[in-house]
Amino acid sequence: MRIAIVDYNMGNLRSVKNAFHKLGASATIEKDPEKIKTYDQLLLPGVGAFGDAMEHLKRSGMQEALLEFAKSGKYMLGICLGMQLLFQKSYEFGEHAGLGLIEGEVVPFDKTKFPHRLKVPHMGWNELFAKESPIFKGLKKDFYLYFVHSYHAVCSEDVAIGKTIYGYEFVSAVQKENIFGLQPHPEKSHDMGLKILQNFVEL
């Protein structure tokens, strides 16, 4: 199984690669869009602003490569910003079109719904309440993962496979056919995160 970790200058690539290495999986940091189609699975990481990320994907030719990969039926996982990029649009520093692989949009946390003590970004360990999905195989229905984000996805219940509460309930994991997304960082989430990545490798 050959896994591509997409390099578009917007992700913590080494920690993701190291996580796969711990699992004994073959993962390559890949920046050539022409080579993306040669991989069996794809992981789209991301740290930073949505608009900047989409601009990098467009300029590099990676956007079209990702869309073609998704159409192939091969498995694809977006994490953190990488999950948000799967949606149709985001309202982070303006309005920006995303990859459009999953219907929905990315919005800022609504601080008017927060208890006074909560702050943005949502940072640290929090509980994910999971629906049945192959990516959560062997895990309990609720477990803790590590989050760092100021925006979250809004989408239909049909694709929401995980939710988390921070001030209010928001979608923290999604699946549409062969496309998966996780708002938390599995590579920073110790055993639970490694189990999720292992499940992804074994799909």
C-alpha positions in Angstrom: 0.0 0.0 0.0 1.6 3.3 -1.1 0.3 6.4 0.6 0.9 10.0 -0.6 1.0 12.8 1.9 0.3 15.9 -0.1 2.9 18.6 0.1 1.5 22.0 -0.8 3.4 24.1 1.7 0.6 24.1 4.2 1.0 21.2 6.6 3.0 19.6 9.4 4.2 16.8 7.0 6.9 15.2 9.1 4.7 14.4 12.1 2.2 12.8 9.8 4.9 10.7 8.0 6.3 9.7 11.4 2.9 8.5 12.5 2.6 6.2 9.4 6.2 5.1 10.0 5.3 3.9 13.5 2.5 1.8 11.9 5.0 0.3 9.4 3.1 1.9 6.5 4.8 3.2 3.4 4.0 7.0 3.2 5.7 9.5 0.9 5.6 13.3 1.0 4.6 14.1 -2.5 4.6 17.5 -4.2 4.4 16.4 -7.8 0.7 16.4 -8.9 1.5 14.2 -11.9 2.5 11.4 -9.5 -0.6 11.6 -7.2 -2.5 9.1 -9.4 0.2 6.4 -8.9 -0.6 6.1 -5.2 -3.1 3.8 -3.5 -4.2 6.2 -0.8 -3.9 9.9 -0.2 -3.7 12.0 3.0 -4.3 15.7 2.7 -2.9 17.5 5.8 -3.1 21.2 6.5 -2.2 24.0 8.9 -3.0 27.6 8.2 -5.6 29.6 6.3 -8.2 28.1 3.9 -7.7 30.7 1.2 -4.0 30.4 1.1 -4.2 26.7 1.0 -6.6 26.7 -2.0 -4.3 29.2 -3.8 -1.3 26.8 -3.3 -3.3 23.9 -4.6 -4.4 25.7 -7.7 -1.0 27.2 -8.5 0.8 23.9 -8.1 -1.7 21.9 -10.2 -2.5 19.8 -7.1 -6.2 20.8 -7.1 -7.0 18.9 -10.3 -4.8 16.0 -9.2 -6.8 15.7 -6.0 -10.1 15.9 -7.8 -9.1 13.1 -10.2 -7.8 11.0 -7.3 -11.2 11.3 -5.5 -13.0 10.3 -8.7 -10.9 7.2 -9.0 -12.6 5.7 -5.9 -9.3 5.4 -4.0 -9.4 6.3 -0.3 -8.6 9.9 0.7 -8.3 11.4 4.2 -8.2 15.1 5.0 -7.0 16.2 8.5 -7.6 19.6 10.2 -7.4 22.2 7.4 -7.2 19.3 5.0 -10.7 18.2 6.1 -12.0 21.7 5.7 -10.7 21.9 2.1 -12.9 19.0 1.1 -16.0 21.2 1.4 -17.6 23.6 -1.0 -16.5 26.9 0.6 -15.1 28.6 3.7 -15.7 32.0 5.3 -12.2 32.3 6.8 -10.9 35.8 6.0 -13.5 36.3 3.3 -15.3 33.7 1.2 -13.3 31.0 -0.6 -14.2 28.1 -2.8 -13.0 24.7 -1.7 -12.5 21.4 -3.5 -16.3 20.7 -3.4 -15.9 17.0 -2.7 -18.4 17.1 0.2 -21.4 19.4 0.4 -21.2 21.9 3.2 -19.2 25.0 4.3 -16.7 26.0 6.9 -17.6 28.7 9.4 -16.0 30.4 12.4 -17.0 29.3 15.9 -20.0 31.3 17.1 -18.6 32.9 20.3 -22.1 34.2 21.2 -23.0 30.5 22.0 -19.9 30.1 24.3 -19.7 30.0 28.0 -17.5 32.9 29.1 -14.4 30.7 29.9 -14.1 29.2 26.4 -11.6 30.6 23.9 -10.9 30.4 20.2 -9.0 28.7 18.8 -10.3 25.4 20.2 -7.1 23.9 21.3 -6.3 20.7 23.2 -7.9 17.3 23.9 -11.6 16.9 23.4 -14.0 14.1 23.0 -15.2 12.8 19.6 -18.6 11.0 19.5 -18.3 8.6 16.6 -20.9 7.0 14.4 -20.1 3.6 12.8 -17.4 3.9 10.2 -14.6 1.8 9.0 -12.1 4.5 10.0 -13.3 4.1 13.6 -13.2 0.3 13.6 -12.1 -1.1 17.0 -12.7 2.1 18.9 -15.3 3.0 21.4 -18.2 5.3 20.5 -16.4 8.2 22.2 -12.7 8.9 22.6 -10.4 11.8 23.0 -8.3 13.4 20.2 -6.2 16.5 19.9 -7.7 19.6 18.3 -6.3 23.0 17.1 -8.8 25.1 15.0 -10.9 28.2 14.9 -13.4 27.2 12.2 -15.6 24.1 11.8 -17.6 22.4 9.1 -21.4 22.6 8.7 -22.8 19.7 6.7 -25.6 17.2 6.4 -26.1 14.4 8.9 -25.6 11.9 6.0 -21.8 12.6 5.9 -21.2 13.5 9.6 -19.6 10.5 11.3 -18.2 12.3 14.3 -19.2 15.2 16.5 -17.5 17.1 19.3 -18.8 19.7 21.8 -17.0 23.0 22.3 -19.5 25.6 23.5 -21.9 23.7 21.2 -21.9 20.6 19.1 -20.0 20.7 15.8 -19.1 18.1 13.1 -15.6 16.8 13.7 -15.4 13.9 11.3 -17.0 13.2 7.9 -17.2 10.5 5.3 -18.7 10.5 1.8 -18.0 7.2 0.0 -14.2 7.0 -0.4 -13.5 10.5 1.1 -12.9 10.9 4.8 -12.2 14.0 6.9 -11.0 14.5 10.5 -10.9 17.9 12.2 -8.6 16.8 15.0 -5.0 15.7 14.4 -4.7 11.9 14.6 -0.9 12.2 14.3 -0.9 14.2 17.6 -3.4 12.0 19.4 -1.3 9.1 20.6 -2.8 5.6 20.5 -6.3 6.7 19.5 -5.0 8.7 16.6 -2.6 5.9 15.5 -5.6 3.5 15.5 -7.5 5.7 13.2 -4.6 6.0 10.8 -4.1 2.2 11.0 -7.8 1.8 10.0 -7.3 4.1 7.1 -4.3 2.1 5.9 -6.3 -1.1 6.1 -9.3 0.1 4.2 
